[in-house]
Amino acid sequence: MQNRTWQPPEFLQLNGQFVTLKPLIPERDVDTLYAASHGTPEKEAIWNYLFYGPFDSPSTMKDWMEKNIVSKSDPLTWTVFENLTNTQVGILALLAIAPNHGRAEIGHVWFTPSVHKSKINTESQFLLLQHLFDHHSYRRVEWKCNSLNHASRTTATRMGFIYEGRFRQHMFVRGKNRDTDWFAMTDKEWSRCQSNFEKWLYSHDNISLMELNNS
């Protein structure tokens, strides 16, 4: 592995059984994404632990996307389309991309509440992990979240990410100190995690992904 180099992840469409990940295009996606994430307390709760949002209008959301997403090579942000309805149901991204080290982070993750705790959510993460580990031979994928974000912590553990520690007062967000919990999955763990993802997503085994990863 001495002097090895990795390529930046390709930013292309990723196809799954339940979802299709397409590079975000504000003009195409913003109206549906805005409706999926605004209008009720339940929908707007998705913004509680993000650094931005909710937005005043679709045009405000579009302006933010164009300034902070489309114009940058990091993060790489995909819109999640539910295959059954061909409808935009959320976004997720690769960020903190470090090709020299074969490392990247999954973040900027949110889904409309109707698909929470579903195969739509899980397969979206699986496709990004598969993209990094299988197609680009990355060594490490990170997951970071506010220590108070129980749902994100649970999601990371459920998928097989390993908890690595808490960075106290790591950030100052929305006028408050934020402790950040760090999780990671390495290429050494990927084969087992991949098998568990596939069992839960594509077989009829009546066992949770958390149970598979803890077995």
N, C-alpha and C positions, 0 to 999 in steps of 0.2 A: 504493500500500500504506500510505500515511500514515494513522495513526489507525485502522488496521484492527484488529478484534478477532476472535478465534476462540472457538468453543464447546468446553467440555470434551467429550471423546469419549463417545459414547453407549455405555452398558454394556448390550449386548444380544447375542443369539445371532448368531454368524457362521458361515455355512455354506460348506463346501468340498466338493470331490469325495472327498477321503480322510479329512477330519476335520470335526468340528463343534465349535466353541468355545462353551461355555455358561458363563455366570457361575457361579462356584464356589458350591455349596451344601454346607456341611460334612456335614449329615445325610445327603445323597444320595451324596456322593463319598468321604468319608474312608476307609471300609473298603477300597474298591478301590484308592484312591491309596496307602494305607499298605502294602497287599500288593505294589503295584507298585514300591515304593521301600524295602522292608525285607526282611530274611530271608536275604540272601546278600551277600558282600563286593562283588560286582559291582553289585547294586542300591544298596547303601548308599554306594558311591563317588560317587553323584550329589550327595551332601551336602558333599563335600570343600571346595568353594569357595563354598558358601552361608553365610549368617550364622547359620543355625539348622539343626536336625536332625542326625542322625536322632533319632527320637522313641521313647520307651519303649513306647508302646502307641497304638492308634488314638484312644483317648480323650484322651491327651496331645496328639496331633497336632490333634485337633478343637478342644481348648481353645486351642491356639496360633492356629489359623485364625480362630476367633471373636474373639480378642483383637486380632490383627494384620492381618486381612484383611477380614472381614465388617463390622466396625464402622467401616471407613475408606472415604473416597472416593478415596484415593490410597494404595496401589495399587488399580487395578481388575484383579481376578484372574479369569482364565478357566480352567475345566477343559477339557482336550483329550480329546474322545471320538473313538476310531477308528471310522469309519463302518462298516467291514466287520463288526466285532464289537459295536458300540455299547458299548464298554468305555472307562473312564477310563484314560488312559495317561500323563498328566502335567499340568502346569500352566504357565502363563505369564501375564505381567501387563504393564500399562502403569503407569508410575510417573514421578515427577518431572514431573508434567503441568503445563505452563505455558501455559494458553490465551492469556494476554496476548501471548505470543511465538510461538504456533503450534508448540510444541515438546513432545515427550514422549520417554520412554525405554522400551525393551522390556527387561524383567528378570524376576527370580524364575523363570527358565526351567529346568525339568527334565522329563525324559522317562524312562520305564522303559527299561532297556537294549535290550529287544527291538525298539524302534522308532528307536534311534539311527541316524543317517546314512540316514534313509528319507524318503520323500515325506510321511509323517505329520508328522515334525518340520519339514520345510521349508515345507509348506503352512500350518502353524500360524503361522509367522512371516510368511508372505506375506499371510495374512488380516488380521493386525494392521497391517501396513504399508499394505495397501489401504484398511483402515478409516480410518487417519489421513490418508494422502495424498489418496485419491480422495473419501472421504465427508466429511472435515472440512477438507480443503485445508491441512493442516499443512505447515510449512516445513522441519521438521527432526525426525528421529528418531534417538535416540542408543542406543548399545550400549556398556556398560562391563563390564569383567571384571578379575579378578585377573590380573596379568601372567604368573603361572605357569600359568594355565589355558589350555593349548595348544588344547584342543578348542573352547573358546569363542572364542578368537582366530581359529581357522581357520573356524569357523562364520560369524563376522562378515564376514570377508574373502570367503568363498565366496558370501555373499548380496549382496555389492556395497557393504557399508559401507566407508567410507574411514578408515584409521587416522589419528588426529589427535595422538597423543602419549601419554606416560606421566606420570602424577601420582605422584611418588615419595613413599613413606610416607604415602599418602593416607588410609589407615585403619589401625586396630588391631583385628584380627579373630582370635578364638580364641587370644589371647595372642601374636600375631605381627604385625609390620609387614606391611601390604599395599600394594604398588604397583599402581595401577589404570591399565589401558590403555583409552583412549577411542577409540571409533569413531562415525561418524555417516553418515547418508544424508540428503541434502536433496531438496527438491522438484525441483531442477534435474536430479538424477541419477535420480529415480524412474522416469521414462518408460522409460529404457533398462533399468533393473533389473527393472521390471515385465515387460517383454517377455522378458527372460531367464528370469525365474521361470516365466512361462507356457510358454515353449518346453521347459524342463526338466521341469516338472510334467505338462503335458498333451499333449505331442507325443511322437513316437517317435524324436526325434533322439538319436543315440548320442553325446552330448557332455555333459561335466559342467557343473554350474552355475558352478563356479570358472573353467573354460575360457571359458564364455560371457562372464562378467563381466571377464575379462582380455583378451578379444579386441578 
